[in-house]
């Protein structure tokens, strides 16, 4: 089974949401249908980045690292590589 870390961008407030899942399509659908408390008031959301991992442990470690950055500018410039 594959696991993914993903970054969503809110089209409402231009903020990011970082998460991990083993079913990316279903998870994004849940975010945009309002089933995820953390993002239900920030819809619509678009996926702007994904990374694939072999284990959930590795995906969770990467998710924790990305969340620790707490800087949208850093994520845009260094993770997603938007200048």
HTML snippet that shows the backbone in 3Dmol.js (N, CA, C, O; Angstrom):
<script src="https://3Dmol.org/build/3Dmol-min.js"></script>
<div id="view" style="width:600px;height:400px;position:relative"></div>
<script>
const pdb = `
ATOM      1  N   UNK A   1       0.839  -1.174   0.000  1.00  0.00           N
ATOM      2  CA  UNK A   1       0.000   0.000   0.000  1.00  0.00           C
ATOM      3  C   UNK A   1       0.890   1.247   0.000  1.00  0.00           C
ATOM      4  O   UNK A   1       1.947   1.274   0.632  1.00  0.00           O
ATOM      5  N   UNK A   2       0.449   2.252  -0.707  1.00  0.00           N
ATOM      6  CA  UNK A   2       1.177   3.522  -0.765  1.00  0.00           C
ATOM      7  C   UNK A   2       0.487   4.556   0.121  1.00  0.00           C
ATOM      8  O   UNK A   2      -0.727   4.514   0.322  1.00  0.00           O
ATOM      9  N   UNK A   3       1.271   5.465   0.634  1.00  0.00           N
ATOM     10  CA  UNK A   3       0.759   6.544   1.473  1.00  0.00           C
ATOM     11  C   UNK A   3       1.231   7.866   0.886  1.00  0.00           C
ATOM     12  O   UNK A   3       2.294   7.947   0.271  1.00  0.00           O
ATOM     13  N   UNK A   4       0.433   8.884   1.085  1.00  0.00           N
ATOM     14  CA  UNK A   4       0.720  10.181   0.489  1.00  0.00           C
ATOM     15  C   UNK A   4       0.683  11.282   1.536  1.00  0.00           C
ATOM     16  O   UNK A   4      -0.138  11.269   2.453  1.00  0.00           O
ATOM     17  N   UNK A   5       1.583  12.224   1.376  1.00  0.00           N
ATOM     18  CA  UNK A   5       1.502  13.503   2.081  1.00  0.00           C
ATOM     19  C   UNK A   5       1.041  14.491   1.028  1.00  0.00           C
ATOM     20  O   UNK A   5       1.533  14.476  -0.100  1.00  0.00           O
ATOM     21  N   UNK A   6       0.101  15.349   1.390  1.00  0.00           N
ATOM     22  CA  UNK A   6      -0.437  16.290   0.412  1.00  0.00           C
ATOM     23  C   UNK A   6      -0.525  17.680   1.020  1.00  0.00           C
ATOM     24  O   UNK A   6      -0.635  17.850   2.234  1.00  0.00           O
ATOM     25  N   UNK A   7      -0.474  18.659   0.139  1.00  0.00           N
ATOM     26  CA  UNK A   7      -0.669  20.047   0.551  1.00  0.00           C
ATOM     27  C   UNK A   7      -1.835  20.595  -0.263  1.00  0.00           C
ATOM     28  O   UNK A   7      -1.833  20.555  -1.493  1.00  0.00           O
ATOM     29  N   UNK A   8      -2.826  21.106   0.455  1.00  0.00           N
ATOM     30  CA  UNK A   8      -3.978  21.744  -0.172  1.00  0.00           C
ATOM     31  C   UNK A   8      -3.856  23.246   0.004  1.00  0.00           C
ATOM     32  O   UNK A   8      -3.290  23.724   0.987  1.00  0.00           O
ATOM     33  N   UNK A   9      -4.385  23.975  -0.946  1.00  0.00           N
ATOM     34  CA  UNK A   9      -4.451  25.420  -0.828  1.00  0.00           C
ATOM     35  C   UNK A   9      -5.912  25.831  -0.865  1.00  0.00           C
ATOM     36  O   UNK A   9      -6.673  25.401  -1.733  1.00  0.00           O
ATOM     37  N   UNK A  10      -6.288  26.661   0.081  1.00  0.00           N
ATOM     38  CA  UNK A  10      -7.653  27.170   0.128  1.00  0.00           C
ATOM     39  C   UNK A  10      -7.792  28.304  -0.879  1.00  0.00           C
ATOM     40  O   UNK A  10      -7.000  29.246  -0.869  1.00  0.00           O
ATOM     41  N   UNK A  11      -8.783  28.219  -1.736  1.00  0.00           N
ATOM     42  CA  UNK A  11      -9.060  29.309  -2.672  1.00  0.00           C
ATOM     43  C   UNK A  11      -9.814  30.442  -1.982  1.00  0.00           C
ATOM     44  O   UNK A  11      -9.955  31.530  -2.539  1.00  0.00           O
ATOM     45  N   UNK A  12     -10.290  30.186  -0.786  1.00  0.00           N
ATOM     46  CA  UNK A  12     -11.016  31.197  -0.017  1.00  0.00           C
ATOM     47  C   UNK A  12     -10.046  32.136   0.712  1.00  0.00           C
ATOM     48  O   UNK A  12     -10.223  33.354   0.688  1.00  0.00           O
ATOM     49  N   UNK A  13      -9.016  31.562   1.363  1.00  0.00           N
ATOM     50  CA  UNK A  13      -8.121  32.403   2.169  1.00  0.00           C
ATOM     51  C   UNK A  13      -6.632  32.246   1.820  1.00  0.00           C
ATOM     52  O   UNK A  13      -5.774  32.803   2.506  1.00  0.00           O
ATOM     53  N   UNK A  14      -6.325  31.489   0.756  1.00  0.00           N
ATOM     54  CA  UNK A  14      -4.947  31.281   0.280  1.00  0.00           C
ATOM     55  C   UNK A  14      -4.034  30.605   1.304  1.00  0.00           C
ATOM     56  O   UNK A  14      -2.813  30.686   1.170  1.00  0.00           O
ATOM     57  N   UNK A  15      -4.578  29.953   2.305  1.00  0.00           N
ATOM     58  CA  UNK A  15      -3.769  29.249   3.290  1.00  0.00           C
ATOM     59  C   UNK A  15      -3.637  27.787   2.903  1.00  0.00           C
ATOM     60  O   UNK A  15      -4.397  27.271   2.084  1.00  0.00           O
ATOM     61  N   UNK A  16      -2.637  27.120   3.521  1.00  0.00           N
ATOM     62  CA  UNK A  16      -2.359  25.716   3.231  1.00  0.00           C
ATOM     63  C   UNK A  16      -2.924  24.789   4.292  1.00  0.00           C
ATOM     64  O   UNK A  16      -3.119  25.172   5.445  1.00  0.00           O
ATOM     65  N   UNK A  17      -3.181  23.554   3.869  1.00  0.00           N
ATOM     66  CA  UNK A  17      -3.489  22.466   4.780  1.00  0.00           C
ATOM     67  C   UNK A  17      -2.578  21.318   4.383  1.00  0.00           C
ATOM     68  O   UNK A  17      -2.471  20.996   3.199  1.00  0.00           O
ATOM     69  N   UNK A  18      -1.925  20.702   5.345  1.00  0.00           N
ATOM     70  CA  UNK A  18      -1.016  19.586   5.086  1.00  0.00           C
ATOM     71  C   UNK A  18      -1.585  18.352   5.774  1.00  0.00           C
ATOM     72  O   UNK A  18      -1.963  18.403   6.945  1.00  0.00           O
ATOM     73  N   UNK A  19      -1.644  17.240   5.037  1.00  0.00           N
ATOM     74  CA  UNK A  19      -2.172  16.000   5.605  1.00  0.00           C
ATOM     75  C   UNK A  19      -1.538  14.793   4.969  1.00  0.00           C
ATOM     76  O   UNK A  19      -0.697  14.911   4.077  1.00  0.00           O
ATOM     77  N   UNK A  20      -1.952  13.616   5.439  1.00  0.00           N
ATOM     78  CA  UNK A  20      -1.463  12.359   4.859  1.00  0.00           C
ATOM     79  C   UNK A  20      -2.610  11.362   4.793  1.00  0.00           C
ATOM     80  O   UNK A  20      -3.536  11.403   5.603  1.00  0.00           O
ATOM     81  N   UNK A  21      -2.532  10.466   3.815  1.00  0.00           N
ATOM     82  CA  UNK A  21      -3.606   9.504   3.587  1.00  0.00           C
ATOM     83  C   UNK A  21      -3.088   8.350   2.732  1.00  0.00           C
ATOM     84  O   UNK A  21      -1.995   8.427   2.171  1.00  0.00           O
ATOM     85  N   UNK A  22      -3.868   7.293   2.637  1.00  0.00           N
ATOM     86  CA  UNK A  22      -3.549   6.218   1.696  1.00  0.00           C
ATOM     87  C   UNK A  22      -4.494   6.234   0.491  1.00  0.00           C
ATOM     88  O   UNK A  22      -4.341   5.427  -0.426  1.00  0.00           O
ATOM     89  N   UNK A  23      -5.467   7.145   0.486  1.00  0.00           N
ATOM     90  CA  UNK A  23      -6.396   7.280  -0.638  1.00  0.00           C
ATOM     91  C   UNK A  23      -6.587   8.770  -0.931  1.00  0.00           C
ATOM     92  O   UNK A  23      -7.505   9.403  -0.410  1.00  0.00           O
ATOM     93  N   UNK A  24      -5.732   9.304  -1.747  1.00  0.00           N
ATOM     94  CA  UNK A  24      -5.679  10.748  -1.984  1.00  0.00           C
ATOM     95  C   UNK A  24      -6.979  11.285  -2.586  1.00  0.00           C
ATOM     96  O   UNK A  24      -7.463  12.333  -2.159  1.00  0.00           O
ATOM     97  N   UNK A  25      -7.544  10.593  -3.557  1.00  0.00           N
ATOM     98  CA  UNK A  25      -8.763  11.078  -4.215  1.00  0.00           C
ATOM     99  C   UNK A  25      -9.927  11.173  -3.231  1.00  0.00           C
ATOM    100  O   UNK A  25     -10.644  12.173  -3.205  1.00  0.00           O
ATOM    101  N   UNK A  26     -10.108  10.139  -2.432  1.00  0.00           N
ATOM    102  CA  UNK A  26     -11.187  10.125  -1.449  1.00  0.00           C
ATOM    103  C   UNK A  26     -10.979  11.208  -0.393  1.00  0.00           C
ATOM    104  O   UNK A  26     -11.931  11.868   0.023  1.00  0.00           O
ATOM    105  N   UNK A  27      -9.754  11.383   0.028  1.00  0.00           N
ATOM    106  CA  UNK A  27      -9.464  12.371   1.070  1.00  0.00           C
ATOM    107  C   UNK A  27      -9.744  13.791   0.585  1.00  0.00           C
ATOM    108  O   UNK A  27     -10.320  14.594   1.319  1.00  0.00           O
ATOM    109  N   UNK A  28      -9.341  14.106  -0.646  1.00  0.00           N
ATOM    110  CA  UNK A  28      -9.590  15.440  -1.195  1.00  0.00           C
ATOM    111  C   UNK A  28     -11.093  15.680  -1.324  1.00  0.00           C
ATOM    112  O   UNK A  28     -11.583  16.774  -1.043  1.00  0.00           O
ATOM    113  N   UNK A  29     -11.808  14.659  -1.746  1.00  0.00           N
ATOM    114  CA  UNK A  29     -13.266  14.766  -1.858  1.00  0.00           C
ATOM    115  C   UNK A  29     -13.894  15.061  -0.498  1.00  0.00           C
ATOM    116  O   UNK A  29     -14.816  15.869  -0.395  1.00  0.00           O
ATOM    117  N   UNK A  30     -13.386  14.397   0.549  1.00  0.00           N
ATOM    118  CA  UNK A  30     -13.903  14.640   1.908  1.00  0.00           C
ATOM    119  C   UNK A  30     -13.616  16.076   2.351  1.00  0.00           C
ATOM    120  O   UNK A  30     -14.458  16.714   2.982  1.00  0.00           O
ATOM    121  N   UNK A  31     -12.437  16.576   2.022  1.00  0.00           N
ATOM    122  CA  UNK A  31     -12.111  17.970   2.357  1.00  0.00           C
ATOM    123  C   UNK A  31     -13.085  18.925   1.673  1.00  0.00           C
ATOM    124  O   UNK A  31     -13.633  19.820   2.316  1.00  0.00           O
ATOM    125  N   UNK A  32     -13.297  18.738   0.391  1.00  0.00           N
ATOM    126  CA  UNK A  32     -14.127  19.676  -0.374  1.00  0.00           C
ATOM    127  C   UNK A  32     -15.624  19.514  -0.143  1.00  0.00           C
ATOM    128  O   UNK A  32     -16.404  20.390  -0.515  1.00  0.00           O
ATOM    129  N   UNK A  33     -16.030  18.411   0.461  1.00  0.00           N
ATOM    130  CA  UNK A  33     -17.453  18.241   0.768  1.00  0.00           C
ATOM    131  C   UNK A  33     -17.788  18.708   2.188  1.00  0.00           C
ATOM    132  O   UNK A  33     -18.939  18.626   2.616  1.00  0.00           O
ATOM    133  N   UNK A  34     -16.775  19.200   2.917  1.00  0.00           N
ATOM    134  CA  UNK A  34     -17.009  19.728   4.249  1.00  0.00           C
ATOM    135  C   UNK A  34     -16.976  18.697   5.355  1.00  0.00           C
ATOM    136  O   UNK A  34     -17.392  18.993   6.475  1.00  0.00           O
ATOM    137  N   UNK A  35     -16.495  17.494   5.079  1.00  0.00           N
ATOM    138  CA  UNK A  35     -16.461  16.430   6.077  1.00  0.00           C
ATOM    139  C   UNK A  35     -15.235  16.485   6.986  1.00  0.00           C
ATOM    140  O   UNK A  35     -15.146  15.722   7.948  1.00  0.00           O
ATOM    141  N   UNK A  36     -14.288  17.381   6.690  1.00  0.00           N
ATOM    142  CA  UNK A  36     -13.085  17.516   7.514  1.00  0.00           C
ATOM    143  C   UNK A  36     -13.196  18.831   8.277  1.00  0.00           C
ATOM    144  O   UNK A  36     -13.198  19.906   7.676  1.00  0.00           O
ATOM    145  N   UNK A  37     -13.288  18.744   9.580  1.00  0.00           N
ATOM    146  CA  UNK A  37     -13.515  19.914  10.421  1.00  0.00           C
ATOM    147  C   UNK A  37     -12.488  21.013  10.188  1.00  0.00           C
ATOM    148  O   UNK A  37     -12.842  22.192  10.140  1.00  0.00           O
ATOM    149  N   UNK A  38     -11.216  20.638  10.043  1.00  0.00           N
ATOM    150  CA  UNK A  38     -10.143  21.624   9.923  1.00  0.00           C
ATOM    151  C   UNK A  38     -10.238  22.468   8.654  1.00  0.00           C
ATOM    152  O   UNK A  38      -9.691  23.570   8.602  1.00  0.00           O
ATOM    153  N   UNK A  39     -10.926  21.963   7.634  1.00  0.00           N
ATOM    154  CA  UNK A  39     -10.963  22.687   6.361  1.00  0.00           C
ATOM    155  C   UNK A  39     -12.371  23.045   5.888  1.00  0.00           C
ATOM    156  O   UNK A  39     -12.519  23.669   4.837  1.00  0.00           O
ATOM    157  N   UNK A  40     -13.386  22.673   6.620  1.00  0.00           N
ATOM    158  CA  UNK A  40     -14.750  22.861   6.107  1.00  0.00           C
ATOM    159  C   UNK A  40     -15.118  24.319   5.861  1.00  0.00           C
ATOM    160  O   UNK A  40     -15.951  24.602   5.000  1.00  0.00           O
ATOM    161  N   UNK A  41     -14.508  25.263   6.607  1.00  0.00           N
ATOM    162  CA  UNK A  41     -14.809  26.678   6.398  1.00  0.00           C
ATOM    163  C   UNK A  41     -13.806  27.358   5.477  1.00  0.00           C
ATOM    164  O   UNK A  41     -13.831  28.579   5.326  1.00  0.00           O
ATOM    165  N   UNK A  42     -12.926  26.579   4.863  1.00  0.00           N
ATOM    166  CA  UNK A  42     -11.900  27.146   3.988  1.00  0.00           C
ATOM    167  C   UNK A  42     -12.059  26.666   2.546  1.00  0.00           C
ATOM    168  O   UNK A  42     -11.157  26.850   1.729  1.00  0.00           O
ATOM    169  N   UNK A  43     -13.180  26.062   2.236  1.00  0.00           N
ATOM    170  CA  UNK A  43     -13.418  25.536   0.894  1.00  0.00           C
ATOM    171  C   UNK A  43     -13.688  26.658  -0.090  1.00  0.00           C
ATOM    172  O   UNK A  43     -14.160  27.726   0.299  1.00  0.00           O
ATOM    173  N   UNK A  44     -13.393  26.424  -1.362  1.00  0.00           N
ATOM    174  CA  UNK A  44     -12.856  25.209  -1.984  1.00  0.00           C
ATOM    175  C   UNK A  44     -11.340  25.106  -1.802  1.00  0.00           C
ATOM    176  O   UNK A  44     -10.638  26.098  -1.603  1.00  0.00           O
ATOM    177  N   UNK A  45     -10.872  23.859  -1.879  1.00  0.00           N
ATOM    178  CA  UNK A  45      -9.460  23.560  -1.730  1.00  0.00           C
ATOM    179  C   UNK A  45      -8.951  22.874  -2.989  1.00  0.00           C
ATOM    180  O   UNK A  45      -9.663  22.086  -3.611  1.00  0.00           O
ATOM    181  N   UNK A  46      -7.716  23.183  -3.357  1.00  0.00           N
ATOM    182  CA  UNK A  46      -7.091  22.521  -4.501  1.00  0.00           C
ATOM    183  C   UNK A  46      -5.792  21.894  -4.033  1.00  0.00           C
ATOM    184  O   UNK A  46      -5.098  22.429  -3.168  1.00  0.00           O
ATOM    185  N   UNK A  47      -5.479  20.755  -4.616  1.00  0.00           N
ATOM    186  CA  UNK A  47      -4.239  20.074  -4.264  1.00  0.00           C
ATOM    187  C   UNK A  47      -3.096  20.722  -5.047  1.00  0.00           C
ATOM    188  O   UNK A  47      -3.170  20.879  -6.265  1.00  0.00           O
ATOM    189  N   UNK A  48      -2.046  21.093  -4.327  1.00  0.00           N
ATOM    190  CA  UNK A  48      -0.921  21.752  -4.992  1.00  0.00           C
ATOM    191  C   UNK A  48       0.367  20.941  -4.899  1.00  0.00           C
ATOM    192  O   UNK A  48       1.351  21.268  -5.563  1.00  0.00           O
ATOM    193  N   UNK A  49       0.372  19.877  -4.074  1.00  0.00           N
ATOM    194  CA  UNK A  49       1.597  19.085  -3.946  1.00  0.00           C
ATOM    195  C   UNK A  49       1.277  17.734  -3.322  1.00  0.00           C
ATOM    196  O   UNK A  49       0.459  17.648  -2.407  1.00  0.00           O
ATOM    197  N   UNK A  50       1.924  16.675  -3.818  1.00  0.00           N
ATOM    198  CA  UNK A  50       1.825  15.356  -3.199  1.00  0.00           C
ATOM    199  C   UNK A  50       3.201  14.709  -3.175  1.00  0.00           C
ATOM    200  O   UNK A  50       4.048  14.985  -4.024  1.00  0.00           O
ATOM    201  N   UNK A  51       3.408  13.851  -2.199  1.00  0.00           N
ATOM    202  CA  UNK A  51       4.606  13.033  -2.102  1.00  0.00           C
ATOM    203  C   UNK A  51       4.165  11.627  -1.731  1.00  0.00           C
ATOM    204  O   UNK A  51       3.246  11.454  -0.930  1.00  0.00           O
ATOM    205  N   UNK A  52       4.818  10.614  -2.311  1.00  0.00           N
ATOM    206  CA  UNK A  52       4.437   9.220  -2.097  1.00  0.00           C
ATOM    207  C   UNK A  52       5.445   8.538  -1.166  1.00  0.00           C
ATOM    208  O   UNK A  52       6.649   8.775  -1.265  1.00  0.00           O
ATOM    209  N   UNK A  53       4.937   7.683  -0.254  1.00  0.00           N
ATOM    210  CA  UNK A  53       5.770   6.955   0.695  1.00  0.00           C
ATOM    211  C   UNK A  53       5.333   5.501   0.767  1.00  0.00           C
ATOM    212  O   UNK A  53       4.173   5.174   0.514  1.00  0.00           O
ATOM    213  N   UNK A  54       6.265   4.643   1.112  1.00  0.00           N
ATOM    214  CA  UNK A  54       5.988   3.211   1.192  1.00  0.00           C
ATOM    215  C   UNK A  54       5.290   2.836   2.493  1.00  0.00           C
ATOM    216  O   UNK A  54       4.575   1.835   2.539  1.00  0.00           O
ATOM    217  N   UNK A  55       5.483   3.615   3.545  1.00  0.00           N
ATOM    218  CA  UNK A  55       4.868   3.294   4.833  1.00  0.00           C
ATOM    219  C   UNK A  55       4.157   4.518   5.412  1.00  0.00           C
ATOM    220  O   UNK A  55       4.507   5.661   5.119  1.00  0.00           O
ATOM    221  N   UNK A  56       3.159   4.246   6.234  1.00  0.00           N
ATOM    222  CA  UNK A  56       2.451   5.332   6.905  1.00  0.00           C
ATOM    223  C   UNK A  56       3.394   6.069   7.853  1.00  0.00           C
ATOM    224  O   UNK A  56       3.296   7.287   7.999  1.00  0.00           O
ATOM    225  N   UNK A  57       4.299   5.346   8.493  1.00  0.00           N
ATOM    226  CA  UNK A  57       5.241   5.980   9.422  1.00  0.00           C
ATOM    227  C   UNK A  57       6.079   7.044   8.718  1.00  0.00           C
ATOM    228  O   UNK A  57       6.281   8.132   9.257  1.00  0.00           O
ATOM    229  N   UNK A  58       6.567   6.739   7.521  1.00  0.00           N
ATOM    230  CA  UNK A  58       7.358   7.713   6.772  1.00  0.00           C
ATOM    231  C   UNK A  58       6.495   8.908   6.341  1.00  0.00           C
ATOM    232  O   UNK A  58       6.950  10.051   6.382  1.00  0.00           O
ATOM    233  N   UNK A  59       5.279   8.643   5.937  1.00  0.00           N
ATOM    234  CA  UNK A  59       4.375   9.719   5.533  1.00  0.00           C
ATOM    235  C   UNK A  59       4.065  10.621   6.724  1.00  0.00           C
ATOM    236  O   UNK A  59       4.041  11.844   6.588  1.00  0.00           O
ATOM    237  N   UNK A  60       3.831  10.031   7.873  1.00  0.00           N
ATOM    238  CA  UNK A  60       3.526  10.816   9.064  1.00  0.00           C
ATOM    239  C   UNK A  60       4.732  11.651   9.500  1.00  0.00           C
ATOM    240  O   UNK A  60       4.578  12.781   9.964  1.00  0.00           O
ATOM    241  N   UNK A  61       5.925  11.089   9.349  1.00  0.00           N
ATOM    242  CA  UNK A  61       7.138  11.829   9.689  1.00  0.00           C
ATOM    243  C   UNK A  61       7.296  13.056   8.783  1.00  0.00           C
ATOM    244  O   UNK A  61       7.629  14.143   9.255  1.00  0.00           O
ATOM    245  N   UNK A  62       7.055  12.873   7.486  1.00  0.00           N
ATOM    246  CA  UNK A  62       7.158  13.992   6.544  1.00  0.00           C
ATOM    247  C   UNK A  62       6.068  15.034   6.813  1.00  0.00           C
ATOM    248  O   UNK A  62       6.337  16.234   6.775  1.00  0.00           O
ATOM    249  N   UNK A  63       4.850  14.582   7.083  1.00  0.00           N
ATOM    250  CA  UNK A  63       3.757  15.501   7.400  1.00  0.00           C
ATOM    251  C   UNK A  63       4.125  16.345   8.623  1.00  0.00           C
ATOM    252  O   UNK A  63       3.922  17.559   8.623  1.00  0.00           O
ATOM    253  N   UNK A  64       4.657  15.712   9.649  1.00  0.00           N
ATOM    254  CA  UNK A  64       5.048  16.427  10.866  1.00  0.00           C
ATOM    255  C   UNK A  64       6.127  17.466  10.557  1.00  0.00           C
ATOM    256  O   UNK A  64       6.079  18.583  11.074  1.00  0.00           O
ATOM    257  N   UNK A  65       7.094  17.104   9.720  1.00  0.00           N
ATOM    258  CA  UNK A  65       8.145  18.049   9.345  1.00  0.00           C
ATOM    259  C   UNK A  65       7.568  19.256   8.609  1.00  0.00           C
ATOM    260  O   UNK A  65       7.881  20.398   8.945  1.00  0.00           O
ATOM    261  N   UNK A  66       6.730  19.007   7.612  1.00  0.00           N
ATOM    262  CA  UNK A  66       6.151  20.108   6.848  1.00  0.00           C
ATOM    263  C   UNK A  66       5.312  21.019   7.737  1.00  0.00           C
ATOM    264  O   UNK A  66       5.353  22.241   7.590  1.00  0.00           O
ATOM    265  N   UNK A  67       4.561  20.440   8.647  1.00  0.00           N
ATOM    266  CA  UNK A  67       3.751  21.251   9.550  1.00  0.00           C
ATOM    267  C   UNK A  67       4.628  22.058  10.502  1.00  0.00           C
ATOM    268  O   UNK A  67       4.232  23.136  10.945  1.00  0.00           O
ATOM    269  N   UNK A  68       5.804  21.550  10.816  1.00  0.00           N
ATOM    270  CA  UNK A  68       6.699  22.266  11.733  1.00  0.00           C
ATOM    271  C   UNK A  68       7.282  23.522  11.095  1.00  0.00           C
ATOM    272  O   UNK A  68       7.729  24.418  11.811  1.00  0.00           O
ATOM    273  N   UNK A  69       7.286  23.608   9.774  1.00  0.00           N
ATOM    274  CA  UNK A  69       7.856  24.759   9.088  1.00  0.00           C
ATOM    275  C   UNK A  69       7.054  26.025   9.351  1.00  0.00           C
ATOM    276  O   UNK A  69       7.623  27.102   9.526  1.00  0.00           O
ATOM    277  N   UNK A  70       5.750  25.893   9.377  1.00  0.00           N
ATOM    278  CA  UNK A  70       4.827  26.995   9.668  1.00  0.00           C
ATOM    279  C   UNK A  70       5.072  28.242   8.823  1.00  0.00           C
ATOM    280  O   UNK A  70       4.765  29.353   9.254  1.00  0.00           O
ATOM    281  N   UNK A  71       5.612  28.069   7.648  1.00  0.00           N
ATOM    282  CA  UNK A  71       5.860  29.221   6.789  1.00  0.00           C
ATOM    283  C   UNK A  71       5.390  28.914   5.380  1.00  0.00           C
ATOM    284  O   UNK A  71       5.943  28.047   4.702  1.00  0.00           O
ATOM    285  N   UNK A  72       4.371  29.629   4.948  1.00  0.00           N
ATOM    286  CA  UNK A  72       3.860  29.424   3.596  1.00  0.00           C
ATOM    287  C   UNK A  72       4.902  29.812   2.563  1.00  0.00           C
ATOM    288  O   UNK A  72       5.018  29.151   1.531  1.00  0.00           O
ATOM    289  N   UNK A  73       5.669  30.880   2.821  1.00  0.00           N
ATOM    290  CA  UNK A  73       6.693  31.297   1.865  1.00  0.00           C
ATOM    291  C   UNK A  73       7.754  30.219   1.707  1.00  0.00           C
ATOM    292  O   UNK A  73       8.191  29.946   0.589  1.00  0.00           O
ATOM    293  N   UNK A  74       8.179  29.596   2.814  1.00  0.00           N
ATOM    294  CA  UNK A  74       9.181  28.545   2.739  1.00  0.00           C
ATOM    295  C   UNK A  74       8.633  27.349   1.957  1.00  0.00           C
ATOM    296  O   UNK A  74       9.327  26.789   1.108  1.00  0.00           O
ATOM    297  N   UNK A  75       7.413  26.967   2.238  1.00  0.00           N
ATOM    298  CA  UNK A  75       6.813  25.830   1.540  1.00  0.00           C
ATOM    299  C   UNK A  75       6.708  26.119   0.046  1.00  0.00           C
ATOM    300  O   UNK A  75       7.038  25.265  -0.777  1.00  0.00           O
ATOM    301  N   UNK A  76       6.254  27.307  -0.305  1.00  0.00           N
ATOM    302  CA  UNK A  76       6.127  27.657  -1.723  1.00  0.00           C
ATOM    303  C   UNK A  76       7.484  27.649  -2.427  1.00  0.00           C
ATOM    304  O   UNK A  76       7.603  27.137  -3.541  1.00  0.00           O
ATOM    305  N   UNK A  77       8.480  28.198  -1.799  1.00  0.00           N
ATOM    306  CA  UNK A  77       9.786  28.345  -2.443  1.00  0.00           C
ATOM    307  C   UNK A  77      10.591  27.044  -2.447  1.00  0.00           C
ATOM    308  O   UNK A  77      11.233  26.727  -3.449  1.00  0.00           O
ATOM    309  N   UNK A  78      10.570  26.294  -1.359  1.00  0.00           N
ATOM    310  CA  UNK A  78      11.464  25.150  -1.216  1.00  0.00           C
ATOM    311  C   UNK A  78      10.810  23.775  -1.391  1.00  0.00           C
ATOM    312  O   UNK A  78      11.473  22.829  -1.816  1.00  0.00           O
ATOM    313  N   UNK A  79       9.571  23.660  -1.080  1.00  0.00           N
ATOM    314  CA  UNK A  79       8.891  22.368  -1.198  1.00  0.00           C
ATOM    315  C   UNK A  79       8.197  22.264  -2.562  1.00  0.00           C
ATOM    316  O   UNK A  79       8.358  21.273  -3.273  1.00  0.00           O
ATOM    317  N   UNK A  80       7.437  23.281  -2.913  1.00  0.00           N
ATOM    318  CA  UNK A  80       6.675  23.259  -4.160  1.00  0.00           C
ATOM    319  C   UNK A  80       7.481  23.881  -5.292  1.00  0.00           C
ATOM    320  O   UNK A  80       7.200  23.637  -6.465  1.00  0.00           O
ATOM    321  N   UNK A  81       8.481  24.681  -4.944  1.00  0.00           N
ATOM    322  CA  UNK A  81       9.409  25.305  -5.894  1.00  0.00           C
ATOM    323  C   UNK A  81       8.740  26.350  -6.788  1.00  0.00           C
ATOM    324  O   UNK A  81       8.957  26.387  -7.999  1.00  0.00           O
ATOM    325  N   UNK A  82       7.920  27.198  -6.159  1.00  0.00           N
ATOM    326  CA  UNK A  82       7.329  28.337  -6.852  1.00  0.00           C
ATOM    327  C   UNK A  82       8.131  29.562  -6.451  1.00  0.00           C
ATOM    328  O   UNK A  82       8.321  29.816  -5.261  1.00  0.00           O
ATOM    329  N   UNK A  83       8.598  30.317  -7.419  1.00  0.00           N
ATOM    330  CA  UNK A  83       9.402  31.504  -7.090  1.00  0.00           C
ATOM    331  C   UNK A  83       8.553  32.742  -7.037  1.00  0.00           C
ATOM    332  O   UNK A  83       9.064  33.831  -6.775  1.00  0.00           O
TER     333      UNK A  83
END
`;
const viewer = $3Dmol.createViewer("view");
viewer.addModel(pdb, "pdb");
viewer.setStyle({}, {cartoon: {color: "spectrum"}});
viewer.zoomTo();
viewer.render();
</script>
